[in-house]
Amino acid sequence: QVQLVESGGGLVQAGGSLRLSCAASRRTFSTRAMGWFRQAPGKEREFVAAISWSGGSTLYADYVKGRFTISRDNAKNTVYLQMSSLKTEDTDIYYCASRTSGVRSGVEDYDYWGQGTQVTVSS
């Protein structure tokens, strides 16, 4: 079992920045790939970014490329999502997720999920 706890969400003005964190409970965090997803009420969960266990490989959704950066610190069992140039359409609940290995963009590819953190971008 892997427990994931997101933090860092909040209210920010358009054009601003936020950094989300996701802390994992288990030592095997360092062997697992991690992803960030987001979801608005009534909509399907969508992929944002993913990172391999080593951090050497990353994958981004087209709509966040150049604005968001995913990174990880295996010594702290934590993955981050640095979000810059935020837009009102980035308002969502953001979830981190874990899978065994390799970067993937499908919701079905991940087996553990956090509870989510709300990000609200105001105009």
VOPAGU-2260 file (C-alpha; in pm, 1 decimal, decimal comma):
REM VOPAGU-2260
SITE   aa  ch    i         X         Y         Z
SITE  GLN   A    0       0,0       0,0       0,0
SITE  VAL   A    1     126,5     347,6     -91,5
SITE  GLN   A    2     -30,6     652,0      69,3
SITE  LEU   A    3      -1,3     980,4    -115,1
SITE  VAL   A    4     -74,0    1321,5      35,4
SITE  GLU   A    5     -86,6    1633,2    -180,4
SITE  SER   A    6     -30,6    1985,4     -55,1
SITE  GLY   A    7      41,6    2331,7    -186,1
SITE  GLY   A    8    -286,4    2411,1    -355,1
SITE  GLY   A    9    -462,0    2740,9    -307,2
SITE  LEU   A   10    -585,8    3058,4    -469,3
SITE  VAL   A   11    -360,6    3245,4    -709,0
SITE  GLN   A   12    -408,8    3516,8    -968,9
SITE  ALA   A   13    -373,1    3444,1   -1335,9
SITE  GLY   A   14      -8,9    3463,3   -1437,6
SITE  GLY   A   15     105,8    3354,6   -1095,0
SITE  SER   A   16     279,7    3040,7    -973,0
SITE  LEU   A   17     220,7    2757,4    -729,3
SITE  ARG   A   18     419,8    2452,0    -632,7
SITE  LEU   A   19     233,7    2136,5    -545,9
SITE  SER   A   20     391,8    1863,7    -338,5
SITE  CYS   A   21     299,3    1498,6    -301,0
SITE  ALA   A   22     448,0    1305,1     -11,5
SITE  ALA   A   23     451,9     926,5     -27,5
SITE  SER   A   24     440,5     700,1     272,9
SITE  ARG   A   25     650,3     415,8     150,9
SITE  ARG   A   26    1020,8     362,6     100,8
SITE  THR   A   27     955,4     198,6    -237,2
SITE  PHE   A   28     858,8     544,4    -362,2
SITE  SER   A   29    1202,5     566,0    -520,7
SITE  THR   A   30    1125,3     268,5    -745,7
SITE  ARG   A   31     791,2     398,3    -869,6
SITE  ALA   A   32     696,9     640,5   -1143,0
SITE  MET   A   33     472,2     928,8   -1039,2
SITE  GLY   A   34     212,6    1134,4   -1217,2
SITE  TRP   A   35      -3,7    1441,6   -1171,1
SITE  PHE   A   36    -359,8    1457,5   -1295,2
SITE  ARG   A   37    -638,2    1709,7   -1259,6
SITE  GLN   A   38   -1013,7    1702,1   -1257,0
SITE  ALA   A   39   -1294,9    1953,9   -1258,8
SITE  PRO   A   40   -1641,5    1872,0   -1121,5
SITE  GLY   A   41   -1839,2    1673,0   -1375,2
SITE  LYS   A   42   -1540,3    1618,5   -1599,4
SITE  GLU   A   43   -1305,0    1329,4   -1653,0
SITE  ARG   A   44    -970,3    1321,0   -1481,6
SITE  GLU   A   45    -696,9    1430,9   -1720,3
SITE  PHE   A   46    -324,5    1382,4   -1737,1
SITE  VAL   A   47     -88,6    1666,4   -1650,0
SITE  ALA   A   48     264,2    1528,6   -1612,4
SITE  ALA   A   49     460,4    1218,7   -1516,8
SITE  ILE   A   50     813,3    1137,6   -1407,2
SITE  SER   A   51    1010,7     813,6   -1399,3
SITE  TRP   A   52    1148,1     663,8   -1079,6
SITE  SER   A   53    1491,6     816,7   -1141,5
SITE  GLY   A   54    1364,1    1151,0   -1264,6
SITE  GLY   A   55    1543,1    1094,5   -1591,7
SITE  SER   A   56    1228,8    1075,9   -1800,5
SITE  THR   A   57     931,7    1310,3   -1796,2
SITE  LEU   A   58     610,2    1344,5   -1992,2
SITE  TYR   A   59     376,6    1643,0   -2015,3
SITE  ALA   A   60      34,1    1715,9   -2151,6
SITE  ASP   A   61      56,5    1961,3   -2440,6
SITE  TYR   A   62    -142,6    2226,6   -2259,9
SITE  VAL   A   63     112,3    2254,7   -1975,8
SITE  LYS   A   64     437,0    2226,1   -2169,7
SITE  GLY   A   65     661,2    2520,5   -2097,8
SITE  ARG   A   66     451,1    2622,7   -1796,4
SITE  PHE   A   67     461,0    2325,5   -1556,8
SITE  THR   A   68     760,6    2127,4   -1437,0
SITE  ILE   A   69     748,9    1793,0   -1259,2
SITE  SER   A   70    1036,1    1686,5   -1037,2
SITE  ARG   A   71    1104,5    1450,5    -749,2
SITE  ASP   A   72    1326,1    1410,4    -445,4
SITE  ASN   A   73    1358,9    1041,6    -363,9
SITE  ALA   A   74    1539,2    1116,0     -37,6
SITE  LYS   A   75    1224,0    1295,2      78,3
SITE  ASN   A   76     974,7    1059,7     -87,3
SITE  THR   A   77     820,5    1362,5    -254,1
SITE  VAL   A   78     720,5    1461,0    -605,4
SITE  TYR   A   79     657,1    1821,6    -704,9
SITE  LEU   A   80     463,6    2008,3    -968,2
SITE  GLN   A   81     587,8    2362,0   -1026,0
SITE  MET   A   82     315,7    2556,5   -1203,8
SITE  SER   A   83     386,7    2892,3   -1363,6
SITE  SER   A   84     197,9    3130,8   -1592,3
SITE  LEU   A   85    -121,6    2994,5   -1448,2
SITE  LYS   A   86    -446,0    3045,4   -1637,0
SITE  THR   A   87    -803,1    3045,1   -1512,1
SITE  GLU   A   88    -857,2    2721,2   -1701,6
SITE  ASP   A   89    -596,2    2555,2   -1477,1
SITE  THR   A   90    -848,7    2570,2   -1194,3
SITE  ASP   A   91    -904,8    2209,6   -1088,3
SITE  ILE   A   92    -841,9    1955,7    -818,1
SITE  TYR   A   93    -492,6    1818,2    -869,0
SITE  TYR   A   94    -410,6    1458,0    -783,4
SITE  CYS   A   95     -82,7    1275,3    -765,2
SITE  ALA   A   96     -63,7     908,7    -851,1
SITE  SER   A   97     186,3     625,8    -844,4
SITE  ARG   A   98     259,3     331,8   -1070,8
SITE  THR   A   99     518,8      57,0   -1082,7
SITE  SER   A  100     751,7     195,7   -1349,4
SITE  GLY   A  101     770,8     403,1   -1664,8
SITE  VAL   A  102     597,9     727,7   -1750,9
SITE  ARG   A  103     238,2     688,7   -1864,8
SITE  SER   A  104     -48,3     927,3   -1925,9
SITE  GLY   A  105    -351,3     707,8   -1870,5
SITE  VAL   A  106    -558,4     720,4   -1553,1
SITE  GLU   A  107    -586,0     341,4   -1573,8
SITE  ASP   A  108    -207,1     306,2   -1565,9
SITE  TYR   A  109    -180,9     421,2   -1203,5
SITE  ASP   A  110    -269,5     213,6    -901,1
SITE  TYR   A  111    -241,5     453,6    -606,5
SITE  TRP   A  112    -392,4     799,3    -575,9
SITE  GLY   A  113    -389,5    1086,8    -334,0
SITE  GLN   A  114    -697,0    1275,8    -215,2
SITE  GLY   A  115    -625,2    1583,6    -423,3
SITE  THR   A  116    -553,7    1949,3    -361,4
SITE  GLN   A  117    -760,5    2237,0    -496,5
SITE  VAL   A  118    -599,7    2493,9    -724,4
SITE  THR   A  119    -802,9    2802,7    -805,8
SITE  VAL   A  120    -676,9    3061,3   -1052,0
SITE  SER   A  121    -859,7    3392,2   -1049,6
SITE  SER   A  122    -870,9    3642,7   -1332,8
